[in-house]
Amino acid sequence: MSGLVSHLSTSIGQDVVPGCVAIAKFNPEEPKDQIAVACRGGKVCVYNLSELAARTTTYYKPVTVIDVKDEVISIAAAPWKTATQKYQLLLIASSSTIQLYDIYENHSLFHRILPDEIRTISIGCVAEKTESWILTGGESSITGFDKTGSEVYWNVSSDAVNAICFVDLIGKNYDQIVVGTTDQEITIYDHEELIDTRTEVSQIALLTRVGADQMAYALQNGTIGVYQRLNRLWRVKSKSTATCQCFYKPNKSLLTGWESGRWEMRKMESGEIIYKSQIECSVAKVVAHSFSTAGDDLLVFGKNGSIEVFLPPTEIDKKKRKAVDENEALRKIEHRRQILKKELDHVEMAQKTMTVSERIEQNVIPRNVKLSVSISNSNDGLFVSVSVDSDLKIFLLVFLSEGLFGNEEAKTEVFPAGKQELRVHIAEAVSTVTALGIKAGVGYSGSKTLHVLEEMIEIPIFAHFVLNDVGQMPLGKVEFPFSERPQRFFLWLKENFLLADKRQLSSNNNAMCFKSPSGEKVCFHLAGDKLLIYADTVKWASDAVQSLASYFGINDMSSICDFPEIKEIEGLFQEIADIQASLVRIDSDIAEITQGLMSSLVRLEDSRLLEDWKSMEQVQSMIMNADSDLMLKQRVRHANRDNLTKILKKLNHYIDSGSKLRIGKEPVKILNVCRQAVKTKKPKVIVRTLLHGAN
C-alpha cells in the first residue's frame, strides 16, 4: 500500500474540531455523499463530495451551515428511512445538548438538554435489538436515546466517559457496549450487565470498531493498540497523542491520525507500519471513503481545515509491488537465518569445551540459567525478590508494567557492584490485577557486557494487603450465600493476598483480616453457608466479590450490605437540591443584571447623542459595576456547576460500586431501580436498594 497517490488538496478555510467529521448520504437527491464538518464557533458545515471532485477554487465552500450556538464536541451519522427514501441524519452534540438534525428537510427531529456533561457520543445497536440507539457518555454515566429523543438506556460508569463503541468482544454474535473512562478502564457491558473490565496505563482517549470482534483503542499518553475479543493483539507508544482512528478495508489495516500531523496505516494483526505520511498541522480526522471511481480512497482532514485526498494504487501496480516486496523479504530472511545459524553453531561448539574460568573470561553464560522471581508484601508496600544461580551477578533490573508506576510503564534499578540476590520495592499498592515483566542484566564480576534474562509474574489485586490481627472489624460489610469448602476459600485467599504458607483459617470465628500500607482493612468471616466481607470502603468489598465470583464461577448472586458511605446518599441529594436552587437564583440575578446592562447601554447612547457628558460618565460607571457583578455571578455559577458535577459523580460511584456487590442479573435490576429513583428524587429508595437489593 506504499503506492497511495495524492489526488488533490484543498481547504475549507476554518478550524475543524478534532474527530468531528462525518461522511454520509444526508441528501438523497445528491449523486454523491456529503461531508459534515464541525468548526470552531458552534457551526457545522456541510459540503458535497461531488463539488470537492470538481472544485475550481482554492477554498471548498459549504452548501449548508448549521448554527449550533454551543461549541460542538462530537458529530455522527444516523441511518434514517421514510416511506419513499433512505438517507442519514446528523447527530450533533455539545457539552450540554444533543440534537438529531435532518439536513435534507432542514429541521431537528429532537433537541435534548442533559444535566450530566456530554463528553462523547456513539450510535449503534445494543444487544440483539435491531433499532440503533444514541449513547452519550458523561461525567459518570452513560445515557441512551432512540430517534425520537426518548431515554431508553442508562448506566453508571466508574469515571468520566471519553469514548464509547459497539463491538462483539465476547462472541455472542451481537454487539456489546464498550466504554473507555478517565480512570484508565475499558469496560464491557452486555446491555446493562457488566461483563469485563480491562485497566490500561493512561486515560482512554479513543475506542473504534475495526471489525466484528476487533476494537482499536488510543490512550492519552500516546499508546495505541488493537483488541480481538478480550485479547490484546498489540500495542505501541508514540510521543504524540492519537486524534482519530478508522478501519481501512482493502488491506484490513488501522488508520491513525496524530496531533503531530502524522498519519499512518498499520497491519491489524501486528501493528507493523505499512504506510505513513505527514501534514502541516494536527490531524482532525482520517476517513476511508469511495470518493473516486477506484473506490477505497483516503480523506485526511487537518485541524486548520485542510483536506487531502489519496487514491489507492491500480491493480497492476499492486501486483508488481507485491511480487518485488515478497522476493526482497524472502532474500533478507534467508540471509539473516544463515548468519544466525552460524553464530549459534559457533556458540554451542565453544560452550561444550569451555571450563568455568574460560566462561568467566569470555563472558559466556550457561544456556539453562534462569531468574528466580517471587513477590512479597509488608507494611511498606510490594517487593520483588530476584536471584540468579551459577557465578553470575545481577547488575541491572528493568520492571515493565501497565499502571503500576503511575503514568510510566517501566522502572529501572542499577546495581554497580552486582548482586546474586535482590529485594526491590516496586509500589505502595495496586488497583487491579497487574502483569509485571522483569528484565535482568546479568554477567560476571568485571564483565563489560551483560546478558539479558526475562521473567513474567502476575500481581493480584489485593497483593499490597498484609495479614493482620482480626481486632476491630471495619464498619462496612456485605453478606451473601457461599457454599464452598473453607479449604477452597483459603486457596483463593492465598492467591490474591500473597499468603506464604498453608496456615488455615484462624480459630477466631473462621475470620481473617488484611491491612494495606495506607491503613485500609478488608476482613473475611466464614459463617456456615454464608460469607461476610468487612471493608472500610465499598470499592474494596466489591472488588473482592467480583474476584470471588470469577474464581469460583458464580454466575448469579444477590447480597445484603451495610456501608456508611452508601447512607451518605441522602445527604448528597440535599446538596444537589441546594446547589440547583442556588443556580436558579444566580440565573435570575444574571438575567436581571443583563437586562439592566441593556437599558444602561441605551441610556449611554442617548447621553452621547445629547452630549450630556456628566450623565454619560455616571452611566458608564454603572455599566462597569454591573459588569463586575456579572463576572462575579458567573464565577459563582461555574463553581456551583463544578461542585454539582463532583457530587453527581460521587453519587454514581456509590451506585456503581453498590451494584457490583452482586453478580448476574441483580446488578442490572439495581441500576434500573436507582435510575428511576434518581429521576423521581427518592434517595431513600436508592439507599434501600443498594443495601438490600432490588427485591
C-alpha positions in Angstrom: 0.0 0.0 0.0 3.0 2.2 -0.3 1.6 3.3 -3.7 -1.0 5.6 -2.3 -1.3 8.6 -4.7 -2.0 12.1 -3.6 -5.0 13.1 -5.7 -5.9 16.6 -4.6 -5.5 19.2 -1.8 -8.0 21.9 -0.7 -9.2 23.7 2.4 -12.5 24.8 4.0 -10.8 27.9 5.4 -11.6 27.4 9.0 -10.5 25.3 12.0 -12.0 21.8 12.4 -12.9 20.3 15.8 -10.7 17.1 16.1 -12.7 14.0 15.3 -15.8 15.9 14.2 -16.1 14.8 10.6 -18.9 12.6 9.1 -19.4 11.4 5.5 -22.8 10.0 4.6 -25.8 10.5 2.3 -27.5 13.3 4.2 -29.3 14.4 1.0 -30.9 11.6 -1.1 -31.2 13.8 -4.2 -27.4 14.3 -4.4 -25.4 11.8 -6.6 -22.6 11.5 -4.1 -22.4 11.6 -0.3 -22.0 14.8 1.8 -19.3 15.8 4.3 -20.3 17.3 7.6 -17.6 19.1 9.5 -17.8 20.7 12.9 -16.0 24.0 13.0 -15.0 26.3 15.9 -17.7 28.8 16.9 -20.5 26.3 17.2 -21.0 25.7 13.5 -21.5 22.5 11.4 -20.7 23.0 7.7 -22.0 20.5 5.1 -20.2 20.0 1.7 -21.0 18.0 -1.4 -18.4 15.4 -2.3 -19.2 15.9 -6.0 -18.1 19.6 -5.7 -14.9 18.5 -4.0 -14.0 16.4 -7.0 -14.8 19.2 -9.5 -13.5 22.1 -7.4 -12.3 25.1 -9.3 -11.4 27.4 -6.3 -8.8 27.2 -3.5 -11.5 27.0 -0.8 -14.1 24.4 -0.6 -17.5 26.1 0.0 -20.3 24.6 2.1 -23.8 24.1 0.8 -25.4 24.2 4.3 -24.3 25.8 7.6 -26.0 24.7 10.8 -25.6 27.1 13.7 -25.5 25.1 16.9 -24.5 28.2 19.1 -22.6 26.0 21.6 -19.2 24.6 20.8 -19.6 21.2 19.1 -17.7 18.3 20.8 -18.9 15.4 18.5 -20.9 14.5 15.4 -22.1 11.3 13.9 -24.3 10.0 11.0 -27.5 8.2 12.0 -29.5 6.0 9.5 -33.0 7.2 8.6 -35.7 5.7 6.5 -39.0 7.1 5.2 -41.8 5.6 3.2 -40.1 6.7 -0.1 -36.4 7.5 0.7 -33.5 6.2 2.7 -30.7 8.5 3.9 -28.9 9.6 7.0 -29.4 12.2 9.7 -26.7 14.2 11.5 -26.3 13.8 15.3 -24.7 16.9 16.8 -23.5 17.1 20.5 -22.3 20.0 22.5 -21.2 19.7 26.2 -24.8 20.0 27.4 -27.1 19.3 24.4 -27.7 16.7 21.7 -29.8 17.1 18.6 -30.7 14.9 15.7 -30.8 17.1 12.6 -32.4 16.3 9.2 -30.2 18.2 6.7 -32.5 17.2 3.8 -35.7 18.5 5.4 -33.7 21.3 7.3 -35.2 20.7 10.8 -34.3 18.9 14.1 -36.1 15.7 15.0 -35.3 16.3 18.6 -33.2 18.5 20.8 -32.3 17.4 24.4 -30.5 19.3 27.2 -28.7 16.9 29.5 -27.8 17.6 33.2 -24.6 15.4 33.0 -21.9 17.0 30.8 -21.6 15.2 27.4 -18.1 14.1 26.6 -18.7 11.7 23.7 -21.5 10.2 21.6 -21.9 6.9 19.6 -24.6 5.3 17.5 -25.2 1.5 17.3 -27.4 -1.5 18.2 -27.5 -2.7 21.8 -27.6 -6.5 22.4 -30.0 -8.2 19.9 -32.1 -5.1 19.2 -32.4 -4.0 15.6 -33.0 -0.3 16.1 -30.0 1.9 16.6 -29.6 3.8 19.9 -27.8 7.0 20.5 -25.5 6.8 23.5 -23.9 9.7 25.3 -21.0 9.5 27.7 -21.0 11.9 30.6 -19.0 12.7 33.8 -20.1 9.4 35.4 -22.9 7.9 33.4 -24.0 6.5 30.0 -27.4 7.6 28.7 -29.2 6.2 25.6 -31.9 7.7 23.4 -33.9 6.5 20.5 -34.5 8.5 17.3 -37.4 10.4 19.0 -35.2 11.6 21.8 -36.9 9.3 24.4 -34.5 7.9 27.0 -34.1 4.2 26.6 -30.9 3.3 28.4 -28.9 4.4 31.4 -25.9 3.1 33.3 -23.3 4.4 35.7 -19.6 4.4 34.9 -16.5 4.3 37.1 -15.4 7.8 36.0 -15.9 10.3 33.2 -16.6 8.7 29.8 -14.2 9.6 27.0 -15.2 7.0 24.4 -18.0 4.6 23.5 -18.2 2.0 20.7 -20.3 -1.0 19.8 -18.5 -4.3 19.0 -18.8 -8.0 19.9 -15.9 -8.8 22.2 -17.4 -11.9 23.9 -18.6 -13.9 20.9 -22.3 -13.6 21.3 -23.0 -12.6 17.6 -24.3 -9.2 18.6 -22.5 -6.0 19.8 -21.8 -5.1 23.4 -21.3 -1.5 24.7 -17.6 -0.8 25.3 -16.8 2.3 27.4 -13.5 4.0 28.0 -13.1 6.2 31.0 -10.6 8.7 32.5 -9.7 6.2 35.3 -7.9 4.2 32.7 -10.6 1.4 32.4 -12.2 -0.2 29.3 -15.5 -1.7 30.5 -17.7 -4.1 28.5 -21.5 -4.1 29.1 -23.9 -6.6 27.6 -26.9 -4.2 27.6 -26.8 -3.2 31.3 -24.8 -6.2 32.6 -21.1 -5.6 33.4 -19.2 -8.3 31.6 -15.5 -7.4 31.9 -13.1 -4.6 32.7 -9.6 -4.0 31.4 -7.3 -1.5 33.0 -4.8 0.4 30.8 -1.9 2.7 31.8 -3.5 6.1 30.9 -6.9 7.7 30.3 -8.8 6.1 27.4 -9.0 8.6 24.5 -10.5 6.7 21.6 -12.4 3.4 21.1 -13.1 2.4 17.5 -14.7 -0.7 16.0 -12.4 -2.1 13.3 -14.1 -5.5 12.8 -17.0 -7.7 14.0 -14.9 -8.7 17.0 -12.0 -6.2 16.8 -11.6 -2.9 18.5 -8.8 -0.3 18.2 -8.0 2.0 21.2 -5.9 5.0 21.9 -4.7 6.4 25.3 -3.9 10.0 26.3 -0.2 9.0 26.8 0.2 8.2 23.1 -0.4 4.4 23.3 -2.5 2.8 20.6 -3.4 -0.9 20.1 -6.0 -3.5 19.0 -8.1 -6.0 20.9 -9.5 -9.1 19.3 -12.3 -10.1 21.6 -10.8 -9.9 25.1 -7.2 -10.5 23.8 -4.9 -7.6 23.0 -3.1 -8.3 19.7 -0.5 -5.5 20.0 0.2 -2.0 21.3 2.7 0.7 20.6 3.5 4.0 22.2 4.2 7.4 20.5 5.4 10.7 21.8 2.3 12.3 20.2 -1.4 11.7 21.1 -3.8 10.0 18.6 -6.7 12.2 17.5 -8.6 9.7 15.3 -8.7 6.1 14.2 -10.6 4.2 11.5 -10.6 0.8 9.6 -9.2 0.6 6.0 -11.0 -2.3 4.4 -8.8 -3.2 1.3 -5.8 -4.4 3.3 -7.6 -4.7 6.6 -5.4 -2.1 8.3 -5.8 0.5 11.0 -5.6 4.2 10.1 -4.5 6.6 12.9 -4.1 10.4 12.9 -1.9 12.2 15.4 -1.6 15.6 17.0 1.8 15.9 15.5 0.3 15.9 12.0 1.5 12.3 11.2 -1.0 9.8 9.9 -0.2 6.1 9.4 -1.5 2.8 8.3 -0.7 -0.3 10.4 -1.3 -4.0 10.0 -4.3 -5.1 12.1 -2.7 -8.3 13.4 0.7 -7.0 14.3 0.8 -3.2 14.4 3.5 -3.1 11.7 3.5 0.2 9.8 2.5 -0.2 6.1 2.4 3.5 5.1 2.9 6.8 6.8 2.7 10.5 5.8 2.7 14.0 7.3 0.6 17.1 7.0 1.5 20.6 8.3 -1.0 20.6 11.2 -2.7 18.3 13.7 -4.8 15.6 12.0 -8.5 16.1 12.8 -9.9 13.1 11.0 -8.8 10.3 8.6 -11.7 8.8 6.7 -11.8 5.8 4.3 -14.5 6.5 1.6 -15.3 5.8 -2.0 -14.5 9.2 -3.3 -13.3 8.3 -6.8 -14.4 5.6 -9.3 -11.5 3.5 -8.0 -13.1 3.4 -4.5 -11.4 2.9 -1.1 -9.8 6.4 -1.1 -8.5 8.2 2.0 -9.5 11.7 3.0 -7.2 13.4 5.6 -8.7 16.4 7.3 -6.3 18.8 9.1 -7.2 20.8 12.2 -6.6 24.0 10.2 -9.3 23.0 7.6 -7.1 21.4 5.0 -8.3 18.3 3.1 -6.0 15.9 1.3 -7.4 13.0 -0.8 -5.3 9.9 -1.5 -6.1 7.3 -4.1 -5.1 3.6 -3.9 -2.7 2.1 -6.4 -4.1 0.3 -9.5 -4.3 -3.5 -9.5 -1.3 -3.8 -11.9 0.8 -1.6 -9.6 -0.2 -3.6 -6.6 0.7 -7.0 -8.1 4.1 -5.8 -9.3 4.9 -4.2 -6.0 3.7 -7.2 -4.1 6.0 -9.6 -6.1 9.0 -7.3 -5.6 8.4 -6.9 -1.9 7.9 -10.6 -1.3 11.1 -11.6 -3.1 13.1 -9.0 -1.2 11.6 -10.1 2.1 12.5 -13.7 1.4 16.0 -12.8 0.5 16.6 -10.9 3.7 15.1 -13.6 5.9 17.2 -16.3 4.3 20.4 -14.2 4.7 19.6 -13.4 8.3 18.8 -17.1 9.0 22.2 -18.2 7.7 24.0 -15.7 9.8 22.2 -16.7 13.0 22.7 -20.4 12.3 26.4 -19.9 12.0 26.6 -17.9 15.2 24.5 -20.5 17.1 26.7 -23.4 15.9 29.8 -21.5 16.9 28.5 -20.7 20.4 27.3 -24.3 21.0 30.6 -25.7 19.9 32.6 -23.4 22.1 30.4 -24.0 25.2 30.9 -27.7 25.1 34.7 -27.4 25.7 34.7 -24.4 28.0 35.8 -24.5 31.6 34.3 -22.3 34.3 37.2 -19.9 34.2 37.0 -19.7 30.4 33.3 -18.9 30.6 34.0 -16.0 33.0 36.9 -14.8 30.9 34.9 -14.8 27.7 31.7 -13.7 29.4 29.7 -16.7 28.3 26.8 -17.8 30.5 25.2 -21.3 30.7 22.3 -21.9 28.3 19.9 -23.1 31.1 20.4 -20.2 33.5 17.2 -18.7 34.7 15.9 -16.0 37.1 14.2 -16.9 40.3 11.4 -14.4 41.0 8.9 -14.0 43.8 6.7 -11.2 45.1 6.1 -10.3 48.8 4.5 -7.6 50.8 4.9 -5.7 54.0 3.6 -2.6 55.7 5.8 -0.6 53.4 4.2 -2.0 50.2 5.1 -4.5 47.5 8.6 -6.1 47.0 10.0 -8.3 44.2 12.9 -10.7 45.1 15.1 -11.7 42.1 18.0 -14.1 42.2 20.3 -15.8 39.7 22.3 -19.0 40.1 25.8 -20.0 39.0 28.6 -17.5 39.4 26.5 -14.7 37.8 25.5 -11.4 39.3 22.6 -9.0 38.6 23.8 -5.5 37.6 20.5 -4.1 36.2 16.8 -4.7 36.7 14.0 -3.2 34.5 10.4 -3.7 35.6 7.7 -3.3 33.0 4.1 -3.0 33.9 0.8 -1.2 33.0 -0.4 1.1 35.7 2.0 0.0 38.5 4.3 3.0 38.1 1.8 5.8 37.6 2.0 7.2 34.0 5.3 5.4 33.4 5.4 1.9 32.1 8.9 1.0 33.4 11.1 1.3 36.4 14.9 0.8 36.4 17.2 -0.2 39.2 21.0 -0.3 38.8 23.5 -2.2 41.0 27.1 -1.2 40.0 28.7 -3.8 42.3 26.3 -6.6 41.2 24.4 -9.0 43.5 23.2 -12.6 43.2 20.0 -11.9 45.3 18.0 -8.7 45.3 14.8 -7.4 47.0 13.4 -4.3 45.4 10.4 -2.1 46.4 8.2 -1.7 43.3 5.0 0.0 44.5 2.9 1.1 47.5 -0.3 -0.5 46.2 -2.1 -1.9 43.1 -5.6 -1.2 42.0 -6.2 -4.2 39.6 -4.6 -7.5 38.6 -1.3 -6.5 37.1 1.3 -8.4 34.9 4.9 -7.5 35.8 7.6 -8.1 33.3 11.2 -8.3 34.6 14.4 -7.9 32.6 17.7 -8.5 34.3 21.1 -7.6 33.1 23.4 -10.3 34.3 27.1 -11.1 34.0 30.3 -12.0 35.8 32.2 -9.6 38.1 34.2 -7.3 35.8 32.1 -8.0 32.7 31.9 -5.2 30.3 28.8 -6.6 28.6 25.6 -8.0 30.2 23.3 -10.8 29.2 19.5 -10.2 29.4 17.2 -12.7 31.2 13.5 -12.2 31.3 10.7 -13.4 33.5 7.0 -12.6 34.0 4.9 -12.6 37.2 1.3 -11.7 37.9 0.4 -9.4 40.8 -3.1 -9.9 42.3 -5.4 -7.0 43.1 -5.0 -7.4 46.9 -1.3 -8.0 46.8 -0.5 -5.0 49.0 -2.8 -6.1 51.8 -0.8 -7.7 54.7 -2.2 -10.3 57.1 -3.3 -8.6 60.2 -4.8 -9.3 63.6 -8.6 -9.5 63.4 -9.2 -6.9 66.1 -11.8 -4.3 65.3 -13.7 -5.1 62.1 -14.3 -2.3 59.6 -17.8 -0.7 59.7 -18.8 -1.6 56.2 -19.9 -5.2 55.4 -21.5 -7.3 52.7 -23.1 -10.7 53.3 -24.0 -13.4 50.7 -24.5 -17.2 50.3 -21.3 -19.1 50.0 -21.2 -22.9 49.9 -17.5 -23.5 49.0 -15.3 -25.5 51.4 -13.0 -23.4 53.7 -10.0 -25.1 52.1 -11.0 -23.8 48.6 -11.7 -20.4 50.0 -8.3 -20.4 51.6 -6.8 -21.2 48.2 -8.4 -18.0 46.8 -7.0 -16.0 49.8 -3.6 -17.4 49.2 -3.6 -16.5 45.5 -5.0 -13.0 46.0 -3.4 -11.9 49.3 0.2 -13.4 48.9 -0.1 -15.7 51.9 3.2 -17.5 52.0 2.3 -20.7 54.0 -0.5 -23.2 54.3 -2.0 -21.9 57.5 -5.7 -22.5 57.8 -8.4 -20.0 58.7 -7.9 -18.8 62.3 -10.0 -20.3 65.1 -11.3 -16.8 65.8 -14.7 -17.5 64.3 -13.1 -18.5 60.9 -12.1 -14.9 60.4 -9.0 -13.4 58.6 -8.2 -9.7 58.3 -5.8 -7.8 56.0 -4.5 -4.3 56.1 -3.0 -2.1 53.4 0.0 0.3 53.9 -2.5 3.2 53.8 -4.4 1.7 56.7 -7.5 0.3 54.8 -8.8 -3.1 56.0 -10.5 -6.0 54.4 -11.7 -8.9 56.6 -13.4 -12.2 55.8 -15.7 -14.2 58.1 -17.0 -17.7 57.1 -20.2 -18.3 59.0 -21.7 -21.7 57.9 -23.1 -21.3 54.4 -22.5 -17.5 54.3 -19.5 -15.3 53.8 -19.2 -11.9 55.3 -16.7 -9.4 53.9 -15.9 -6.3 56.0 -14.2 -3.4 54.4 -13.5 0.3 55.0 -14.9 1.2 51.5 -17.5 -0.3 49.3 -14.8 -0.3 46.5 -12.6 -3.0 48.1 -15.7 -5.1 49.1 -17.0 -5.0 45.5 -13.5 -5.9 44.1 -13.5 -8.9 46.5 -17.0 -10.0 45.4 -16.1 -9.8 41.7 -12.8 -11.7 42.3 -14.6 -14.5 44.2 -17.3 -14.8 41.6 -14.7 -15.1 38.8 -12.6 -17.6 40.8 -15.5 -19.9 41.8 -17.6 -19.5 38.6 -20.5 -17.8 40.4 -22.9 -16.5 37.7 -25.8 -15.2 39.8 -25.7 -13.9 43.3 -27.6 -11.4 45.5 -26.3 -9.9 48.7 -27.2 -7.5 51.5 -24.7 -4.9 52.8 -24.3 -2.1 55.2 -21.8 0.7 54.3 -21.8 4.1 56.0 -20.8 5.8 52.7 -23.9 4.5 50.9 -26.0 6.1 53.6 -24.4 9.4 52.7 -26.6 9.4 49.5 -29.5 11.2 51.2 -27.1 14.0 52.2 -25.9 14.1 48.6 -29.4 14.6 47.3 -29.8 17.5 49.8 -26.6 19.1 48.5 -27.8 18.7 44.9 -31.1 20.3 45.7 -29.3 23.2 47.5 -27.0 23.8 44.5 -29.8 23.6 42.0 -31.8 26.2 44.0 -28.7 28.4 44.1 -28.2 28.1 40.4 -31.8 29.1 39.8 -31.3 32.2 41.9 -28.0 33.0 40.2 -29.5 32.6 36.7 -32.3 35.0 37.8 -29.7 37.5 39.1 -27.7 37.2 35.8 -30.9 37.8 33.8 -31.7 40.9 35.9 -28.1 42.3 35.6 -28.2 41.6 31.8 -31.5 43.5 31.4 -30.1 46.4 33.4 -27.0 46.5 31.2 -29.1 46.6 28.1 -31.1 49.6 29.5 -27.8 51.3 30.5 -26.4 50.9 27.1 -29.4 52.7 25.6 -29.1 55.5 28.2 -25.3 55.7 27.4 -26.1 56.2 23.7 -28.7 58.8 24.5 -26.3 60.7 26.6 -23.7 60.6 23.9 -26.1 62.0 21.3 -27.3 64.7 23.7 -23.6 65.4 24.6 -24.6 65.1 28.3 -21.1 64.1 29.4 -21.8 64.1 33.1 -24.7 61.7 32.7 -22.7 59.6 30.3 -19.9 59.3 32.9 -22.4 58.2 35.6 -24.0 55.6 33.3 -20.6 54.3 32.3 -19.7 53.8 36.0 -23.0 51.9 36.5 -22.1 49.7 33.5 -18.7 48.9 34.9 -20.1 48.0 38.3 -22.8 45.8 36.6 -20.1 44.1 34.5 -18.1 43.3 37.7 -21.3 41.9 39.3 -22.0 39.8 36.3 -18.5 38.4 36.2 -18.7 37.5 39.9 -22.1 35.8 39.4 -20.6 33.8 36.5 -17.7 32.7 38.6 -20.0 31.6 41.4 -22.2 29.8 38.8 -19.2 27.9 37.4 -18.1 26.9 40.9 -21.5 25.6 41.7 -21.7 23.7 38.5 -18.3 22.1 39.1 -19.4 21.2 42.6 -22.6 19.7 41.3 -20.7 17.6 38.8 -18.5 16.3 41.6 -21.5 15.4 43.7 -23.2 13.6 40.8 -20.0 11.7 40.1 -19.8 10.6 43.7 -23.5 9.5 43.7 -22.9 7.5 40.5 -19.8 6.0 42.0 -21.8 4.7 45.0 -24.4 3.3 42.8 -21.8 1.6 40.5 -19.8 0.1 43.4 -23.0 -0.9 45.3 -24.3 -2.8 42.2 -21.0 -4.7 41.9 -21.7 -6.3 45.3 -24.0 -8.6 43.3 -23.5 -10.9 40.3 -25.5 -11.6 37.2 -28.9 -10.0 36.6 -29.2 -8.5 40.1 -26.8 -5.5 39.3 -29.0 -4.7 36.3 -32.1 -4.6 38.4 -30.4 -2.4 41.0 -29.3 0.1 38.3 -32.8 0.3 36.9 -34.4 0.9 40.3 -31.7 3.5 41.1 -32.1 5.3 37.8 -35.9 5.7 38.4 -35.2 6.8 42.0 -32.8 9.5 40.7 -35.4 10.8 38.3 -38.1 10.9 41.0 -35.7 12.2 43.6 -36.1 9.4 46.1 -32.8 8.9 47.8 -34.2 6.5 50.4 -35.2 4.1 47.6 -31.6 4.2 46.3 -30.1 3.5 49.8 -32.6 0.7 50.5 -31.9 -0.9 47.1 -28.1 -0.7 47.4 -28.2 -2.1 50.9 -30.8 -4.8 50.5 -31.1 -5.5 46.7 -33.7 -4.8 44.1 -36.1 -7.3 45.5 
